[in-house]
Amino acid sequence: MAWQRAAVLAALSLFTVFCVPSWAQDVTLTSRDGSVEVSGTLLGFDGEFYRVETRFGELTVDGSGVLCDGPGCPDLASFVAELTLSGSSAMAEVLLPALIEGFALRKRLETHREPIDDTHFLYELINPATRTAVGRFTFRVTNTDEGFADLLANEADVVMALREIRPDEKKRAYESGMGDMTRANRSRVLALDAMVPVVAPGNPITKIAVPQLARIFSGELRNWSELGGPDAPIAVHMPEAGSGLSQAVEDRLLFPAGLQAAVDIKRHPRSSALSRAVTADPFAIGIASYAETGTAKTLTLTGSCGYSLRANRRSIKTEDYPLTSPMFLYLPARRMPQLAREFLSYVRSPAAQIVIRRSGFVDQAPERIPVSAQGRRLANAIQSAGSEIKLDELQRLVTVMEPMRRLTVSFRFETGSTRPDAQSRSNIAQLARSLEAGIYDGRELLFVGFSDGEGAAAGNRRIALKRADAVREAVIQAAEITDFTRVSLSSESFGEALPMACDDSAWGRQVNRRVEVWIR
């Protein structure tokens, strides 16, 4: 826009009083009237804007307001949108290629995949009418650690991560001028996965407690006889160190128990290879991706109070399964080419959710679960009823929820915090977009708070209601263009009345602290 160009050029005019050394430059951008000139190293061009590193810092300049001169200037007539993705092999080898194929089909473009070397491949998007490339998506297939390293080194545009960004990475990104990488617009959950304990099909063990699982992977528990199995040593398998899944195991399973991974664990570059190795060894156990368990037998997670949770599409989508592992895309603050922006918008669409599901991963398309399909949860509630949660409270719960259905969109919180976790922040944005699209017009959405069982029931109910109110308000603020006269949003709380897991562990209490969304 004209006023934007004027603002940029006005800002650039401040720099004309300085002498810019010619030896460090490969482009010079000059305003069309010749009054403003800036020189530097071209970092990128997205078809609309130049990104230039100058002695004064990185500048973004509207290409329609300037002329480019120098060896680094792009050919405007044959511009090809470029996007570089680096990180998780599980995302790069299956999920993202499937989404690129779906995106190209939607845009009526053809695709050509070209291997480069052992860790790189290229997807070219081609206009079939002109037989010319309009986009190139380059992949570096490594792990989550390497993906963040490439982003910080300005060698990648998007990180494919199987875990949240860690505090040290967040700090380095901020110090590098990338801003706060934990902000809602800097990451998005592409799909859902889970860390699943797997054993050989002939292994007699069918259930395992989370504390036992942590002790196995720390090396404290080494014989199957301690789990009621045969007198045989346990062979432990994990993904390779530095992979997002391996680090998620450390962050979500071992760290809360104050444990570290044993040094003699057998490591694998892919979950599929891990699953095959475990399947072939009757005394092995591993943590695999839900999407890549193969023919291995998955174990149900249980606790001392008798509750059990099994990984399936529904329990992963609702985050009821405690070892859910979201698959993230982390994005820089800089502007991307229009084709790349369109692709990143597409991956959130209903069409993309179908592609994600067909690829073997868990999509984020909301589903509605009737009360009649939640027998295990209600059984847990009845089993836990006692002096504080009485029959009349359970009857109130059933009365309120019986005419409604639960959405698979849930909200949980960071450990020791009232801030929604990364997946829940993504869920807030997702629900807000659905409200803006009018999907829930004429409906009532009830945000229902639940708590763990520590402390007095009345106090827990009040805390859970505050969390439900906070999530509802966050959704309202995110849904900026929604007509709230057409949809009803309210809050309710049942505190500790509907537990998902035992309260005798940190992970169990975190699973129980949640906000659900029910619809009528």
Secondary structure, 3 states (H helix, E strand, C coil): CHHHHHHHHHHHHCCCCCCCCHHHCCEEEEECCCCCEEEEEEEEECCCEEEEEECCEEEEEEHHHEEEECCCCCCHHHCCEEEEEEEEHHHHHHHHHHHHHHHHHHCCCEEEEEECCCCEEEEEEEECCCCEEEEEEEEEEECHHHHHHHHHCCCCCEEEECCCCCHHHHHHHHHCCCCCCCCHHHEEEEEEEEEEEEECCCCCCCEEEHHHHHHHHHCCCCEHHHHCCCCCECEEEEECCCCHHHHHHHHHHHHHHCCCCCCCCEEECCHHHHHHHHHCCCCEEEEEEHHHCCCCEECEEECCCCCEECCCHHHHHCCCCCCEEEEEEECCCCCCCHHHHHHHHHCCCHHHHHHHHHCCCECCCCCEEEHHHCHHHHHHHHHHCCCCCCHHHHHHHHHHHCCCEEEEEEECECCCCCCECHHHHHHHHHHHHHHHCCCCCCCEEEEEEECCCCCCHHHHHHHHHHHHHHHHHHHHHHCCCCCCCCCEEEEEEEECCCCCCCCCCHHHHHHHCEEEEEEC
